[in-house]
Amino acid sequence: MSVHSRSSRHHRRRITLMQMERVKNWHIAQCGRHPAERQIWEAVMTLWVMGWIGWLPAYAFEAPWAYPLCLLGILAPRLYVGWRAGAHETRRLRCDWLDQVS
């Protein structure tokens, strides 16, 4: 399977909890070699949790301005993986953990 077809799938597919855990475990194992990668992934996961937790208070407190922010947080892992897959495909940025989400 070519890199192009693999990375194209990352743009469209949902990221499962198991795949997110595999990426997290990869980052933990590689933290000495890729500390910035791990910090970025932790930030993405923080946004994801904030998005899932924040939608109910946003609804309860009638804050519709927060809905797009919550949705963006919920979609953060998918958007980040899609961006990294695209950058890897065009050889702008190497991404060794992409196999963890396929």
C-alpha positions in Angstrom: 0.0 0.0 0.0 1.4 3.4 -1.0 2.0 6.2 1.4 -0.5 8.3 -0.5 -3.3 5.8 -0.1 -2.5 5.3 3.6 -2.4 9.0 4.4 -5.5 9.7 2.4 -7.4 7.3 4.7 -6.2 9.3 7.7 -8.0 12.4 6.5 -11.4 10.7 6.3 -11.4 8.1 9.1 -12.4 8.5 12.7 -9.6 7.9 15.2 -10.6 5.2 17.7 -9.7 5.2 21.4 -7.4 2.2 20.8 -5.6 4.1 18.0 -5.2 7.1 20.2 -3.8 4.9 23.0 -1.3 3.3 20.5 -0.1 6.8 19.5 0.2 7.8 23.1 2.2 4.6 23.9 4.5 5.3 20.9 5.1 8.9 22.2 5.9 7.5 25.7 8.3 5.0 24.3 10.0 7.7 22.1 9.9 10.6 24.5 13.7 10.8 24.7 14.0 11.1 21.0 10.9 13.1 20.2 9.9 15.3 23.3 8.1 17.9 21.3 6.0 15.3 19.5 4.8 14.0 22.8 4.0 17.5 24.1 2.0 18.3 21.0 0.1 15.0 21.2 -0.7 15.7 24.9 -2.0 19.1 23.9 -4.2 17.6 21.2 -5.5 15.1 23.8 -6.2 17.9 26.2 -8.2 19.7 23.6 -10.1 16.5 22.9 -11.1 16.0 26.5 -12.0 19.7 26.9 -14.2 19.5 23.9 -16.1 16.4 25.2 -16.4 17.8 28.7 -17.2 21.4 27.6 -20.3 20.8 25.4 -22.7 20.0 28.3 -21.9 23.2 30.3 -21.9 25.2 27.1 -25.4 23.9 26.4 -26.6 24.2 30.1 -25.3 27.8 30.4 -26.7 28.8 27.0 -23.4 29.7 25.5 -23.7 28.9 21.8 -20.5 30.7 21.0 -18.7 27.7 22.8 -20.2 25.0 20.5 -17.7 25.5 17.7 -14.9 25.5 20.2 -16.1 22.2 21.7 -16.5 20.7 18.2 -13.0 21.8 17.3 -11.7 20.1 20.5 -13.6 16.9 19.7 -12.2 16.8 16.2 -8.6 17.8 17.3 -7.1 14.3 17.0 -8.6 13.7 13.6 -7.5 17.1 12.3 -4.0 16.7 13.7 -3.5 13.2 12.3 -4.9 14.4 9.0 -2.6 17.4 8.9 0.4 15.2 9.9 -0.4 12.6 7.3 -0.6 15.3 4.6 2.7 16.8 5.7 4.3 13.3 5.7 2.9 12.6 2.3 4.4 15.7 0.8 7.6 15.1 2.7 7.5 18.4 4.6 7.4 16.6 7.9 8.3 13.1 8.9 5.8 11.2 11.0 6.9 7.9 12.4 3.8 7.2 14.3 1.3 7.3 11.4 1.3 3.5 11.3 -0.3 3.5 14.8 -3.5 4.9 13.4 -3.9 2.7 10.4 
